[in-house]
Amino acid sequence: MRTLRGIAASRGIAMGPAFQFRRTEHTVERRTVDDPATEWARTEAALERARRQLEEIQVKAAAEAGEDEAAVFEAHILMLEDPDLLATVREEIETHNVNAESALQDAVESYAGALAALDDEYLSARAADVRDVGERVLSILLGTTQSPAANLSQPSIILAHDLTPSDTVLLDKALVRGFCTAEGGATSHTAILARALGLPAVVGIGPAVLDVPDGTTLIVDGNAGTLLVDPDDPTIAACEAEAVRNSAALAGARRHAHEPAITQDGRRVEVAANVGNVELAHSALELGAEGIGLLRTEFLYLERDHLPDEEEQVRAYNAILDIFGELPVILRTLDIGGDKHLPYLQLEPEMNPFLGLRAIRLCLARPELFRPQLRAALRASPGHDLRIMFPMVATVDEVRAARTVLEDCRSELETEGHAVSDAIQVGIMVETPAAALTADLLADSVDFFSIGTNDLSQYTMAADRTNATVADLADAFQPAVLRSVAQVIEAAHSKGKWVGMCGELAGEPLAIPILLGLMLDEFSMNPPAIPLAKQIIRSLTLDEAQEVAEQALAAESPEAIRHLVRETVPAVNF
């Protein structure tokens, strides 16, 4: 038996035979053509067919994984219309009289290579997307559209160099028990889709995973981030027994999902959901959510070619607020930039968008984005416990400026005769080291904090969370990150303010006892994680959780912290 180690991307344990997911390498011959117009017409037809395919994949992804996860395919569709890329292809065909396949391949690789060479997280990710879309169009032109999984005939563990988001969505879930890849990070689009689809996954294993022969028995452990190759009989038996235990534990958690999360000695915390559309809001409520801790509003902006107007936003927010009635709903204002891009905004290119004009910085700079959203939120507030949260805050001045715009919008609406709730809590996301370090100062200007551990981890550790070579650094279990979390909670409580968390750490079973012990007030997570999170909280006393948290803050590594929780909190071992 061999053990290959990678990055835990999606929880769960699965066993099955190996299936190598290998793409056909396209060999494109550069040919001189007599009729460039025909070649361009072929290109246009292939682009249109690719669009239809992507639209179908987007619908499938939305149904299976949710609108947020499906939004990546809208970006792929927009790439088919990229004017610079299309102009390059057409010029190559018409100027040099070359065939469509060659012109497309050259243009895509040139464009993607230039993006990747910038060594920037957002642009590198976009380079991979450009190649993915280019390969789709090229396959149509070449007539080689058969999936690498066409010969998959039995439930298997998929092994691949990497899987694109479309690969992941199109896999027959009845024949896929889990997957492992040589490359990738825990926060890639593919890993996010795997979690939404409930497929155990380990990524970033390295090239050794590609040498495993088809049919080899494998055990993928998405909790530990390991792949066991050709396990012995005792290991197989242990895996099967654990799978039965896990299934029973999850079923039990589901039965009690609507019960409150109260520790055995009486401390109650709120367990809420991260959602981005009406469908997920319904699902969250069914799974026991006690509110929405993060309403991602980007869904209104990402799947279109123009800004949503105020009336459309009012209708969208009301639809979600009506589902939750009087339960709290925290609306995060537009968080665009970094890995979320709106082509129709025509923003100036940035060498590092993750450190540039994004989120609250962009909104303050572009009032035509900010004011309609704030007005819509305020108009939707009557009769609901709507709260407003600003993302990517770094300074007190930013909070004051944002609150000034909010109050201006309130005054404007009241003058116009619109009803607005009297008391709307206003908070910020703590996802920059600057906000964490000055939490005591920021607390004077807000009603609450919500900690975003995804960005806080990568900014604290100076490590790109999508880069497999440093992804182990961009880990929310890093002592530096957990200590920042502890300091933020302490600073907020000293000023009488409550603290939530909407980063992925909040729904991570191994983190829940630590966060509970640090006195986190609200846990917000993807809806499927809610029942188990509540069960873990109900299994503990506050004293037990505080002891775990104290030991975790004294540990020297993420591995030591995870081991500590596994050894001391039985409820997390499912």
VENNORVEN-V686892 format. One line per field, one symbol per residue. ss: DSSP state (2 for helix, 1 for strand, 0 for the rest). A space follows every 50 residues. Layout:
ss=???
This chain:
ss=01111011110011111111000000000001000222222222222222 22222222222222202222222222222000222222222222220102 22222222222222220000222222222222222222222200000000 00000111110000222222002221111110000000222222222001 11100022222000001111100001111000222222222222222222 22222000001100000111111110022222222200000111110022 22000000022222222222222200011111000010010022200000 00222000022222202222222222222200001111110000022222 22222222222222220000000001111100222220222222200111 10222222222000000000000000002222222222222222000111 10022220222222222000011111222222222222000222222222 222200022222222222022200
